[in-house]
Amino acid sequence: MIEVIRAFIAAVCILAGTAVMLVAAIGVNRFHYVLNRMHAAALGDTLGIGLVLLGLMVHNGLTFVSLKLLLIIIFFWNASPVCSHLISNLEVQTNPDLEKECEIHYE
């Protein structure tokens, strides 16, 4: 009975993570501006991968593989915001039409 419950929880986490990544992919294709696309991709990436790996951890139980999966989650949760910040900073520094595209008015 415990195995069935673990398999169900794992399946729900994996399906939820897959759904989040699918919504993020749709968001990346719908948005027109690079910073909006990056935001959709970063959120979907972090949450989607986290849920899928959490589902795999539940499925495997308390093993050394689960520890490795936890380390991957920690790495992605630290690396994804840093990469998003670097990409957005590069866009802000190199885009001459940023004020027009973002409706920013400097005074």
Biopython code that builds the backbone (N, CA, C, O; Angstrom):
import numpy as np
from Bio.PDB.StructureBuilder import StructureBuilder

atoms = [
    (1, "MET", "N", (0.814, -1.202, 0.000)),
    (1, "MET", "CA", (0.000, 0.000, 0.000)),
    (1, "MET", "C", (0.856, 1.264, 0.000)),
    (1, "MET", "O", (0.533, 2.244, -0.671)),
    (2, "ILE", "N", (1.946, 1.231, 0.756)),
    (2, "ILE", "CA", (2.843, 2.379, 0.820)),
    (2, "ILE", "C", (3.478, 2.631, -0.550)),
    (2, "ILE", "O", (3.668, 3.780, -0.950)),
    (3, "GLU", "N", (3.804, 1.556, -1.263)),
    (3, "GLU", "CA", (4.405, 1.697, -2.588)),
    (3, "GLU", "C", (3.449, 2.368, -3.566)),
    (3, "GLU", "O", (3.873, 3.163, -4.405)),
    (4, "VAL", "N", (2.179, 2.054, -3.461)),
    (4, "VAL", "CA", (1.175, 2.650, -4.343)),
    (4, "VAL", "C", (1.041, 4.144, -4.055)),
    (4, "VAL", "O", (0.939, 4.953, -4.977)),
    (5, "ILE", "N", (1.043, 4.503, -2.781)),
    (5, "ILE", "CA", (0.946, 5.918, -2.400)),
    (5, "ILE", "C", (2.182, 6.674, -2.876)),
    (5, "ILE", "O", (2.070, 7.781, -3.402)),
    (6, "ARG", "N", (3.371, 6.075, -2.692)),
    (6, "ARG", "CA", (4.600, 6.718, -3.168)),
    (6, "ARG", "C", (4.592, 6.884, -4.676)),
    (6, "ARG", "O", (5.001, 7.926, -5.188)),
    (7, "ALA", "N", (4.131, 5.868, -5.392)),
    (7, "ALA", "CA", (4.075, 5.952, -6.851)),
    (7, "ALA", "C", (3.081, 7.027, -7.284)),
    (7, "ALA", "O", (3.328, 7.741, -8.255)),
    (8, "PHE", "N", (1.957, 7.149, -6.572)),
    (8, "PHE", "CA", (0.964, 8.174, -6.916)),
    (8, "PHE", "C", (1.516, 9.576, -6.677)),
    (8, "PHE", "O", (1.357, 10.456, -7.523)),
    (9, "ILE", "N", (2.162, 9.791, -5.533)),
    (9, "ILE", "CA", (2.744, 11.105, -5.226)),
    (9, "ILE", "C", (3.841, 11.439, -6.234)),
    (9, "ILE", "O", (3.938, 12.577, -6.694)),
    (10, "ALA", "N", (4.668, 10.447, -6.578)),
    (10, "ALA", "CA", (5.722, 10.665, -7.566)),
    (10, "ALA", "C", (5.128, 11.030, -8.923)),
    (10, "ALA", "O", (5.622, 11.935, -9.594)),
    (11, "ALA", "N", (4.076, 10.331, -9.325)),
    (11, "ALA", "CA", (3.444, 10.617, -10.615)),
    (11, "ALA", "C", (2.832, 12.017, -10.636)),
    (11, "ALA", "O", (2.930, 12.723, -11.640)),
    (12, "VAL", "N", (2.201, 12.419, -9.532)),
    (12, "VAL", "CA", (1.613, 13.763, -9.463)),
    (12, "VAL", "C", (2.698, 14.828, -9.568)),
    (12, "VAL", "O", (2.529, 15.814, -10.285)),
    (13, "CYS", "N", (3.803, 14.642, -8.867)),
    (13, "CYS", "CA", (4.903, 15.621, -8.932)),
    (13, "CYS", "C", (5.498, 15.693, -10.340)),
    (13, "CYS", "O", (5.762, 16.783, -10.846)),
    (14, "ILE", "N", (5.710, 14.541, -10.969)),
    (14, "ILE", "CA", (6.297, 14.528, -12.307)),
    (14, "ILE", "C", (5.344, 15.151, -13.314)),
    (14, "ILE", "O", (5.774, 15.924, -14.171)),
    (15, "LEU", "N", (4.061, 14.830, -13.228)),
    (15, "LEU", "CA", (3.089, 15.428, -14.148)),
    (15, "LEU", "C", (2.948, 16.930, -13.925)),
    (15, "LEU", "O", (2.819, 17.688, -14.886)),
    (16, "ALA", "N", (2.973, 17.367, -12.667)),
    (16, "ALA", "CA", (2.887, 18.795, -12.378)),
    (16, "ALA", "C", (4.124, 19.525, -12.925)),
    (16, "ALA", "O", (4.000, 20.611, -13.492)),
    (17, "GLY", "N", (5.290, 18.944, -12.758)),
    (17, "GLY", "CA", (6.506, 19.552, -13.296)),
    (17, "GLY", "C", (6.488, 19.617, -14.810)),
    (17, "GLY", "O", (6.923, 20.605, -15.401)),
    (18, "THR", "N", (5.988, 18.572, -15.433)),
    (18, "THR", "CA", (5.872, 18.573, -16.889)),
    (18, "THR", "C", (4.877, 19.625, -17.354)),
    (18, "THR", "O", (5.112, 20.295, -18.360)),
    (19, "ALA", "N", (3.772, 19.779, -16.638)),
    (19, "ALA", "CA", (2.774, 20.794, -16.997)),
    (19, "ALA", "C", (3.345, 22.197, -16.848)),
    (19, "ALA", "O", (3.091, 23.060, -17.689)),
    (20, "VAL", "N", (4.108, 22.436, -15.792)),
    (20, "VAL", "CA", (4.723, 23.753, -15.589)),
    (20, "VAL", "C", (5.692, 24.054, -16.725)),
    (20, "VAL", "O", (5.720, 25.175, -17.232)),
    (21, "MET", "N", (6.488, 23.066, -17.130)),
    (21, "MET", "CA", (7.427, 23.303, -18.220)),
    (21, "MET", "C", (6.705, 23.513, -19.550)),
    (21, "MET", "O", (7.173, 24.283, -20.389)),
    (22, "LEU", "N", (5.579, 22.843, -19.751)),
    (22, "LEU", "CA", (4.790, 23.053, -20.962)),
    (22, "LEU", "C", (4.212, 24.465, -21.000)),
    (22, "LEU", "O", (4.249, 25.127, -22.037)),
    (23, "VAL", "N", (3.679, 24.923, -19.870)),
    (23, "VAL", "CA", (3.155, 26.295, -19.801)),
    (23, "VAL", "C", (4.278, 27.311, -20.022)),
    (23, "VAL", "O", (4.070, 28.331, -20.680)),
    (24, "ALA", "N", (5.456, 27.041, -19.482)),
    (24, "ALA", "CA", (6.595, 27.940, -19.692)),
    (24, "ALA", "C", (6.996, 27.979, -21.161)),
    (24, "ALA", "O", (7.333, 29.042, -21.682)),
    (25, "ALA", "N", (6.964, 26.838, -21.828)),
    (25, "ALA", "CA", (7.306, 26.806, -23.255)),
    (25, "ALA", "C", (6.293, 27.594, -24.072)),
    (25, "ALA", "O", (6.664, 28.287, -25.019)),
    (26, "ILE", "N", (5.020, 27.495, -23.715)),
    (26, "ILE", "CA", (3.997, 28.286, -24.398)),
    (26, "ILE", "C", (4.223, 29.771, -24.125)),
    (26, "ILE", "O", (4.092, 30.593, -25.033)),
    (27, "GLY", "N", (4.558, 30.120, -22.896)),
    (27, "GLY", "CA", (4.835, 31.515, -22.552)),
    (27, "GLY", "C", (6.030, 32.072, -23.302)),
    (27, "GLY", "O", (6.019, 33.230, -23.720)),
    (28, "VAL", "N", (7.058, 31.258, -23.474)),
    (28, "VAL", "CA", (8.234, 31.711, -24.215)),
    (28, "VAL", "C", (7.860, 32.000, -25.665)),
    (28, "VAL", "O", (8.370, 32.954, -26.253)),
    (29, "ASN", "N", (6.993, 31.205, -26.238)),
    (29, "ASN", "CA", (6.595, 31.424, -27.630)),
    (29, "ASN", "C", (5.589, 32.557, -27.795)),
    (29, "ASN", "O", (5.521, 33.158, -28.867)),
    (30, "ARG", "N", (4.816, 32.862, -26.776)),
    (30, "ARG", "CA", (3.798, 33.917, -26.896)),
    (30, "ARG", "C", (4.348, 35.318, -26.682)),
    (30, "ARG", "O", (3.903, 36.266, -27.330)),
    (31, "PHE", "N", (5.308, 35.457, -25.780)),
    (31, "PHE", "CA", (5.842, 36.785, -25.491)),
    (31, "PHE", "C", (6.736, 37.259, -26.628)),
    (31, "PHE", "O", (7.375, 36.460, -27.313)),
    (32, "HIS", "N", (6.768, 38.586, -26.817)),
    (32, "HIS", "CA", (7.532, 39.149, -27.922)),
    (32, "HIS", "C", (8.876, 39.714, -27.480)),
    (32, "HIS", "O", (9.837, 39.713, -28.249)),
    (33, "TYR", "N", (8.943, 40.190, -26.259)),
    (33, "TYR", "CA", (10.161, 40.849, -25.805)),
    (33, "TYR", "C", (11.048, 39.849, -25.059)),
    (33, "TYR", "O", (10.550, 38.969, -24.356)),
    (34, "VAL", "N", (12.353, 39.993, -25.217)),
    (34, "VAL", "CA", (13.299, 39.009, -24.702)),
    (34, "VAL", "C", (13.260, 38.899, -23.175)),
    (34, "VAL", "O", (13.420, 37.800, -22.646)),
    (35, "LEU", "N", (13.053, 39.995, -22.458)),
    (35, "LEU", "CA", (13.020, 39.917, -20.998)),
    (35, "LEU", "C", (11.773, 39.182, -20.511)),
    (35, "LEU", "O", (11.833, 38.465, -19.512)),
    (36, "ASN", "N", (10.647, 39.350, -21.200)),
    (36, "ASN", "CA", (9.455, 38.589, -20.838)),
    (36, "ASN", "C", (9.646, 37.106, -21.116)),
    (36, "ASN", "O", (9.242, 36.262, -20.317)),
    (37, "ARG", "N", (10.256, 36.794, -22.237)),
    (37, "ARG", "CA", (10.534, 35.393, -22.561)),
    (37, "ARG", "C", (11.470, 34.764, -21.533)),
    (37, "ARG", "O", (11.279, 33.625, -21.109)),
    (38, "MET", "N", (12.472, 35.523, -21.150)),
    (38, "MET", "CA", (13.429, 35.010, -20.189)),
    (38, "MET", "C", (12.776, 34.743, -18.831)),
    (38, "MET", "O", (13.093, 33.760, -18.162)),
    (39, "HIS", "N", (11.869, 35.625, -18.439)),
    (39, "HIS", "CA", (11.177, 35.460, -17.166)),
    (39, "HIS", "C", (10.325, 34.190, -17.182)),
    (39, "HIS", "O", (10.345, 33.417, -16.225)),
    (40, "ALA", "N", (9.584, 33.976, -18.258)),
    (40, "ALA", "CA", (8.758, 32.768, -18.369)),
    (40, "ALA", "C", (9.622, 31.515, -18.376)),
    (40, "ALA", "O", (9.279, 30.519, -17.739)),
    (41, "ALA", "N", (10.730, 31.559, -19.085)),
    (41, "ALA", "CA", (11.609, 30.397, -19.163)),
    (41, "ALA", "C", (12.267, 30.101, -17.818)),
    (41, "ALA", "O", (12.389, 28.937, -17.435)),
    (42, "ALA", "N", (12.689, 31.133, -17.103)),
    (42, "ALA", "CA", (13.381, 30.921, -15.828)),
    (42, "ALA", "C", (12.439, 30.360, -14.765)),
    (42, "ALA", "O", (12.813, 29.457, -14.016)),
    (43, "LEU", "N", (11.231, 30.888, -14.699)),
    (43, "LEU", "CA", (10.289, 30.374, -13.705)),
    (43, "LEU", "C", (9.885, 28.940, -14.013)),
    (43, "LEU", "O", (9.845, 28.092, -13.121)),
    (44, "GLY", "N", (9.588, 28.675, -15.269)),
    (44, "GLY", "CA", (9.201, 27.319, -15.650)),
    (44, "GLY", "C", (10.327, 26.327, -15.477)),
    (44, "GLY", "O", (10.108, 25.180, -15.086)),
    (45, "ASP", "N", (11.524, 26.772, -15.769)),
    (45, "ASP", "CA", (12.691, 25.915, -15.645)),
    (45, "ASP", "C", (12.916, 25.514, -14.191)),
    (45, "ASP", "O", (13.075, 24.332, -13.886)),
    (46, "THR", "N", (12.928, 26.478, -13.315)),
    (46, "THR", "CA", (13.226, 26.202, -11.909)),
    (46, "THR", "C", (12.144, 25.354, -11.255)),
    (46, "THR", "O", (12.446, 24.338, -10.628)),
    (47, "LEU", "N", (10.894, 25.759, -11.394)),
    (47, "LEU", "CA", (9.810, 25.027, -10.749)),
    (47, "LEU", "C", (9.565, 23.682, -11.414)),
    (47, "LEU", "O", (9.357, 22.682, -10.728)),
    (48, "GLY", "N", (9.588, 23.646, -12.743)),
    (48, "GLY", "CA", (9.326, 22.401, -13.459)),
    (48, "GLY", "C", (10.360, 21.331, -13.166)),
    (48, "GLY", "O", (10.014, 20.192, -12.852)),
    (49, "ILE", "N", (11.622, 21.695, -13.268)),
    (49, "ILE", "CA", (12.677, 20.722, -12.988)),
    (49, "ILE", "C", (12.655, 20.311, -11.519)),
    (49, "ILE", "O", (12.888, 19.147, -11.194)),
    (50, "GLY", "N", (12.375, 21.262, -10.636)),
    (50, "GLY", "CA", (12.288, 20.933, -9.211)),
    (50, "GLY", "C", (11.198, 19.921, -8.924)),
    (50, "GLY", "O", (11.411, 18.984, -8.154)),
    (51, "LEU", "N", (10.030, 20.094, -9.530)),
    (51, "LEU", "CA", (8.933, 19.150, -9.297)),
    (51, "LEU", "C", (9.222, 17.774, -9.896)),
    (51, "LEU", "O", (8.924, 16.753, -9.277)),
    (52, "VAL", "N", (9.797, 17.743, -11.087)),
    (52, "VAL", "CA", (10.123, 16.456, -11.705)),
    (52, "VAL", "C", (11.164, 15.712, -10.865)),
    (52, "VAL", "O", (11.023, 14.516, -10.612)),
    (53, "LEU", "N", (12.196, 16.415, -10.440)),
    (53, "LEU", "CA", (13.221, 15.763, -9.623)),
    (53, "LEU", "C", (12.692, 15.369, -8.251)),
    (53, "LEU", "O", (13.110, 14.353, -7.696)),
    (54, "LEU", "N", (11.783, 16.156, -7.701)),
    (54, "LEU", "CA", (11.148, 15.775, -6.434)),
    (54, "LEU", "C", (10.339, 14.498, -6.613)),
    (54, "LEU", "O", (10.367, 13.617, -5.753)),
    (55, "GLY", "N", (9.622, 14.393, -7.723)),
    (55, "GLY", "CA", (8.885, 13.163, -8.011)),
    (55, "GLY", "C", (9.804, 11.961, -8.139)),
    (55, "GLY", "O", (9.476, 10.871, -7.671)),
    (56, "LEU", "N", (10.951, 12.157, -8.769)),
    (56, "LEU", "CA", (11.914, 11.064, -8.874)),
    (56, "LEU", "C", (12.502, 10.700, -7.519)),
    (56, "LEU", "O", (12.788, 9.532, -7.256)),
    (57, "MET", "N", (12.683, 11.704, -6.653)),
    (57, "MET", "CA", (13.172, 11.417, -5.302)),
    (57, "MET", "C", (12.159, 10.597, -4.519)),
    (57, "MET", "O", (12.528, 9.651, -3.823)),
    (58, "VAL", "N", (10.889, 10.955, -4.628)),
    (58, "VAL", "CA", (9.840, 10.194, -3.930)),
    (58, "VAL", "C", (9.769, 8.775, -4.478)),
    (58, "VAL", "O", (9.582, 7.822, -3.723)),
    (59, "HIS", "N", (9.917, 8.638, -5.782)),
    (59, "HIS", "CA", (9.846, 7.316, -6.411)),
    (59, "HIS", "C", (11.001, 6.417, -5.973)),
    (59, "HIS", "O", (10.807, 5.219, -5.765)),
    (60, "ASN", "N", (12.204, 6.986, -5.832)),
    (60, "ASN", "CA", (13.371, 6.194, -5.453)),
    (60, "ASN", "C", (13.430, 5.899, -3.964)),
    (60, "ASN", "O", (14.084, 4.939, -3.555)),
    (61, "GLY", "N", (12.771, 6.692, -3.157)),
    (61, "GLY", "CA", (12.867, 6.494, -1.716)),
    (61, "GLY", "C", (14.126, 7.153, -1.173)),
    (61, "GLY", "O", (14.725, 8.005, -1.830)),
    (62, "LEU", "N", (14.515, 6.759, 0.010)),
    (62, "LEU", "CA", (15.679, 7.352, 0.670)),
    (62, "LEU", "C", (16.924, 6.566, 0.263)),
    (62, "LEU", "O", (17.314, 5.607, 0.930)),
    (63, "THR", "N", (17.539, 6.987, -0.840)),
    (63, "THR", "CA", (18.731, 6.321, -1.359)),
    (63, "THR", "C", (19.791, 7.365, -1.685)),
    (63, "THR", "O", (19.570, 8.567, -1.538)),
    (64, "PHE", "N", (20.940, 6.882, -2.130)),
    (64, "PHE", "CA", (22.013, 7.779, -2.539)),
    (64, "PHE", "C", (21.628, 8.546, -3.799)),
    (64, "PHE", "O", (22.057, 9.683, -3.996)),
    (65, "VAL", "N", (20.815, 7.919, -4.653)),
    (65, "VAL", "CA", (20.329, 8.592, -5.864)),
    (65, "VAL", "C", (19.468, 9.789, -5.486)),
    (65, "VAL", "O", (19.545, 10.831, -6.137)),
    (66, "SER", "N", (18.655, 9.661, -4.452)),
    (66, "SER", "CA", (17.823, 10.781, -4.000)),
    (66, "SER", "C", (18.681, 11.941, -3.502)),
    (66, "SER", "O", (18.331, 13.104, -3.705)),
    (67, "LEU", "N", (19.780, 11.636, -2.863)),
    (67, "LEU", "CA", (20.702, 12.687, -2.428)),
    (67, "LEU", "C", (21.290, 13.415, -3.630)),
    (67, "LEU", "O", (21.415, 14.639, -3.615)),
    (68, "LYS", "N", (21.649, 12.670, -4.667)),
    (68, "LYS", "CA", (22.168, 13.291, -5.893)),
    (68, "LYS", "C", (21.106, 14.175, -6.538)),
    (68, "LYS", "O", (21.414, 15.270, -7.009)),
    (69, "LEU", "N", (19.862, 13.710, -6.563)),
    (69, "LEU", "CA", (18.780, 14.508, -7.130)),
    (69, "LEU", "C", (18.549, 15.781, -6.321)),
    (69, "LEU", "O", (18.271, 16.836, -6.890)),
    (70, "LEU", "N", (18.662, 15.686, -5.007)),
    (70, "LEU", "CA", (18.536, 16.872, -4.158)),
    (70, "LEU", "C", (19.649, 17.873, -4.456)),
    (70, "LEU", "O", (19.404, 19.079, -4.477)),
    (71, "LEU", "N", (20.851, 17.394, -4.684)),
    (71, "LEU", "CA", (21.952, 18.289, -5.032)),
    (71, "LEU", "C", (21.726, 18.954, -6.384)),
    (71, "LEU", "O", (22.112, 20.108, -6.575)),
    (72, "ILE", "N", (21.107, 18.245, -7.325)),
    (72, "ILE", "CA", (20.778, 18.836, -8.623)),
    (72, "ILE", "C", (19.737, 19.934, -8.447)),
    (72, "ILE", "O", (19.843, 20.993, -9.066)),
    (73, "ILE", "N", (18.730, 19.692, -7.606)),
    (73, "ILE", "CA", (17.714, 20.714, -7.337)),
    (73, "ILE", "C", (18.361, 21.963, -6.736)),
    (73, "ILE", "O", (18.068, 23.082, -7.157)),
    (74, "ILE", "N", (19.233, 21.770, -5.761)),
    (74, "ILE", "CA", (19.907, 22.903, -5.130)),
    (74, "ILE", "C", (20.745, 23.655, -6.147)),
    (74, "ILE", "O", (20.766, 24.886, -6.140)),
    (75, "PHE", "N", (21.444, 22.930, -7.031)),
    (75, "PHE", "CA", (22.248, 23.588, -8.059)),
    (75, "PHE", "C", (21.373, 24.409, -8.996)),
    (75, "PHE", "O", (21.701, 25.559, -9.287)),
    (76, "PHE", "N", (20.264, 23.842, -9.475)),
    (76, "PHE", "CA", (19.390, 24.579, -10.381)),
    (76, "PHE", "C", (18.760, 25.787, -9.696)),
    (76, "PHE", "O", (18.630, 26.841, -10.319)),
    (77, "TRP", "N", (18.367, 25.663, -8.438)),
    (77, "TRP", "CA", (17.767, 26.797, -7.738)),
    (77, "TRP", "C", (18.765, 27.922, -7.513)),
    (77, "TRP", "O", (18.368, 29.077, -7.357)),
    (78, "ASN", "N", (20.046, 27.604, -7.494)),
    (78, "ASN", "CA", (21.059, 28.647, -7.367)),
    (78, "ASN", "C", (21.519, 29.176, -8.719)),
    (78, "ASN", "O", (21.798, 30.367, -8.849)),
    (79, "ALA", "N", (21.600, 28.318, -9.718)),
    (79, "ALA", "CA", (22.149, 28.723, -11.013)),
    (79, "ALA", "C", (21.134, 29.460, -11.874)),
    (79, "ALA", "O", (21.509, 30.392, -12.587)),
    (80, "SER", "N", (19.878, 29.080, -11.834)),
    (80, "SER", "CA", (18.881, 29.677, -12.723)),
    (80, "SER", "C", (18.684, 31.177, -12.481)),
    (80, "SER", "O", (18.676, 31.936, -13.450)),
    (81, "PRO", "N", (18.526, 31.639, -11.246)),
    (81, "PRO", "CA", (18.395, 33.096, -11.056)),
    (81, "PRO", "C", (19.648, 33.869, -11.455)),
    (81, "PRO", "O", (19.550, 34.987, -11.962)),
    (82, "VAL", "N", (20.803, 33.293, -11.236)),
    (82, "VAL", "CA", (22.044, 33.970, -11.617)),
    (82, "VAL", "C", (22.134, 34.097, -13.135)),
    (82, "VAL", "O", (22.493, 35.156, -13.650)),
    (83, "CYS", "N", (21.812, 33.029, -13.847)),
    (83, "CYS", "CA", (21.836, 33.079, -15.318)),
    (83, "CYS", "C", (20.796, 34.063, -15.843)),
    (83, "CYS", "O", (21.074, 34.812, -16.780)),
    (84, "SER", "N", (19.612, 34.072, -15.256)),
    (84, "SER", "CA", (18.579, 35.012, -15.685)),
    (84, "SER", "C", (19.024, 36.453, -15.467)),
    (84, "SER", "O", (18.788, 37.314, -16.315)),
    (85, "HIS", "N", (19.658, 36.712, -14.348)),
    (85, "HIS", "CA", (20.145, 38.064, -14.071)),
    (85, "HIS", "C", (21.213, 38.478, -15.083)),
    (85, "HIS", "O", (21.198, 39.609, -15.570)),
    (86, "LEU", "N", (22.130, 37.578, -15.397)),
    (86, "LEU", "CA", (23.185, 37.910, -16.348)),
    (86, "LEU", "C", (22.618, 38.171, -17.743)),
    (86, "LEU", "O", (23.067, 39.090, -18.428)),
    (87, "ILE", "N", (21.644, 37.379, -18.169)),
    (87, "ILE", "CA", (21.035, 37.585, -19.485)),
    (87, "ILE", "C", (20.277, 38.904, -19.519)),
    (87, "ILE", "O", (20.385, 39.651, -20.491)),
    (88, "SER", "N", (19.510, 39.202, -18.470)),
    (88, "SER", "CA", (18.759, 40.455, -18.467)),
    (88, "SER", "C", (19.699, 41.658, -18.390)),
    (88, "SER", "O", (19.435, 42.687, -19.013)),
    (89, "ASN", "N", (20.774, 41.542, -17.645)),
    (89, "ASN", "CA", (21.745, 42.627, -17.565)),
    (89, "ASN", "C", (22.398, 42.868, -18.926)),
    (89, "ASN", "O", (22.610, 44.017, -19.314)),
    (90, "LEU", "N", (22.716, 41.809, -19.645)),
    (90, "LEU", "CA", (23.279, 41.946, -20.984)),
    (90, "LEU", "C", (22.286, 42.615, -21.928)),
    (90, "LEU", "O", (22.678, 43.457, -22.735)),
    (91, "GLU", "N", (21.007, 42.252, -21.838)),
    (91, "GLU", "CA", (19.978, 42.859, -22.680)),
    (91, "GLU", "C", (19.834, 44.350, -22.382)),
    (91, "GLU", "O", (19.703, 45.158, -23.301)),
    (92, "VAL", "N", (19.857, 44.709, -21.119)),
    (92, "VAL", "CA", (19.714, 46.115, -20.743)),
    (92, "VAL", "C", (20.913, 46.927, -21.235)),
    (92, "VAL", "O", (20.749, 48.062, -21.681)),
    (93, "GLN", "N", (22.098, 46.362, -21.158)),
    (93, "GLN", "CA", (23.293, 47.100, -21.554)),
    (93, "GLN", "C", (23.468, 47.201, -23.065)),
    (93, "GLN", "O", (24.088, 48.152, -23.542)),
    (94, "THR", "N", (22.944, 46.254, -23.825)),
    (94, "THR", "CA", (23.215, 46.229, -25.259)),
    (94, "THR", "C", (22.035, 46.626, -26.137)),
    (94, "THR", "O", (22.215, 46.776, -27.345)),
    (95, "ASN", "N", (20.851, 46.801, -25.592)),
    (95, "ASN", "CA", (19.679, 47.125, -26.404)),
    (95, "ASN", "C", (19.480, 48.640, -26.448)),
    (95, "ASN", "O", (19.148, 49.249, -25.431)),
    (96, "PRO", "N", (19.681, 49.256, -27.624)),
    (96, "PRO", "CA", (19.507, 50.714, -27.694)),
    (96, "PRO", "C", (18.032, 51.135, -27.678)),
    (96, "PRO", "O", (17.738, 52.291, -27.375)),
    (97, "ASP", "N", (17.112, 50.244, -27.991)),
    (97, "ASP", "CA", (15.680, 50.573, -28.029)),
    (97, "ASP", "C", (14.950, 50.121, -26.766)),
    (97, "ASP", "O", (13.746, 49.868, -26.808)),
    (98, "LEU", "N", (15.646, 50.019, -25.674)),
    (98, "LEU", "CA", (15.044, 49.505, -24.444)),
    (98, "LEU", "C", (13.930, 50.403, -23.933)),
    (98, "LEU", "O", (12.908, 49.905, -23.463)),
    (99, "GLU", "N", (14.105, 51.709, -24.015)),
    (99, "GLU", "CA", (13.071, 52.624, -23.523)),
    (99, "GLU", "C", (11.780, 52.474, -24.318)),
    (99, "GLU", "O", (10.691, 52.525, -23.747)),
    (100, "LYS", "N", (11.893, 52.290, -25.620)),
    (100, "LYS", "CA", (10.701, 52.150, -26.461)),
    (100, "LYS", "C", (10.004, 50.809, -26.210)),
    (100, "LYS", "O", (8.776, 50.752, -26.142)),
    (101, "GLU", "N", (10.783, 49.732, -26.072)),
    (101, "GLU", "CA", (10.213, 48.395, -25.911)),
    (101, "GLU", "C", (9.625, 48.173, -24.526)),
    (101, "GLU", "O", (8.626, 47.469, -24.381)),
    (102, "CYS", "N", (10.237, 48.767, -23.508)),
    (102, "CYS", "CA", (9.770, 48.548, -22.140)),
    (102, "CYS", "C", (8.925, 49.673, -21.602)),
    (102, "CYS", "O", (8.422, 49.594, -20.481)),
    (103, "GLU", "N", (8.765, 50.699, -22.371)),
    (103, "GLU", "CA", (8.012, 51.882, -21.947)),
    (103, "GLU", "C", (8.624, 52.491, -20.687)),
    (103, "GLU", "O", (7.911, 52.876, -19.760)),
    (104, "ILE", "N", (9.939, 52.572, -20.669)),
    (104, "ILE", "CA", (10.663, 53.192, -19.558)),
    (104, "ILE", "C", (10.930, 54.642, -19.934)),
    (104, "ILE", "O", (11.381, 54.927, -21.043)),
    (105, "HIS", "N", (10.656, 55.545, -19.024)),
    (105, "HIS", "CA", (10.884, 56.959, -19.285)),
    (105, "HIS", "C", (11.861, 57.495, -18.241)),
    (105, "HIS", "O", (11.517, 57.651, -17.069)),
    (106, "TYR", "N", (13.085, 57.772, -18.690)),
    (106, "TYR", "CA", (14.088, 58.332, -17.798)),
    (106, "TYR", "C", (13.952, 59.851, -17.818)),
    (106, "TYR", "O", (13.770, 60.449, -18.878)),
    (107, "GLU", "N", (14.038, 60.456, -16.674)),
    (107, "GLU", "CA", (13.949, 61.922, -16.606)),
    (107, "GLU", "C", (15.200, 62.522, -16.042)),
    (107, "GLU", "O", (15.296, 63.742, -15.914)),
]
sb = StructureBuilder()
sb.init_structure("model")
sb.init_model(0)
sb.init_chain("A")
sb.init_seg("    ")
for serial, (resi, resn, name, xyz) in enumerate(atoms, 1):
    if name == "N":
        sb.init_residue(resn, " ", resi, " ")
    sb.init_atom(name, np.array(xyz, "f"), 0.0, 1.0, " ", f" {name:<3s}", serial, name[0])
structure = sb.get_structure()
